[in-house]
């Protein structure tokens, strides 16, 4: 099978901050640049928990392509 259950997304903003929690008050862990491919683990209304290389954290859903605006999982 060519399909898997893994979800991937791409950063579409010039830069976005990877945060330790799903809040604008969350501490920054890394800056992700445009076109970085990330693994989307779960998403709520505004935020997605992602993994890129060995880093995990939250990014704004509006800074990502590959996850629908109202989609949660």
Rosetta blueprint (number, residue, H / E / L):
1 X L
2 X L
3 X L
4 X L
5 X L
6 X L
7 X E
8 X E
9 X E
10 X E
11 X E
12 X L
13 X L
14 X L
15 X E
16 X E
17 X E
18 X E
19 X E
20 X L
21 X L
22 X L
23 X L
24 X L
25 X L
26 X L
27 X L
28 X E
29 X E
30 X E
31 X E
32 X E
33 X E
34 X L
35 X L
36 X L
37 X E
38 X E
39 X E
40 X E
41 X E
42 X E
43 X E
44 X L
45 X L
46 X L
47 X E
48 X E
49 X E
50 X E
51 X E
52 X E
53 X L
54 X L
55 X E
56 X E
57 X E
58 X E
59 X E
60 X E
61 X H
62 X H
63 X H
64 X E
65 X E
66 X L
67 X L
68 X L
69 X L
70 X L
71 X L
72 X L
73 X L
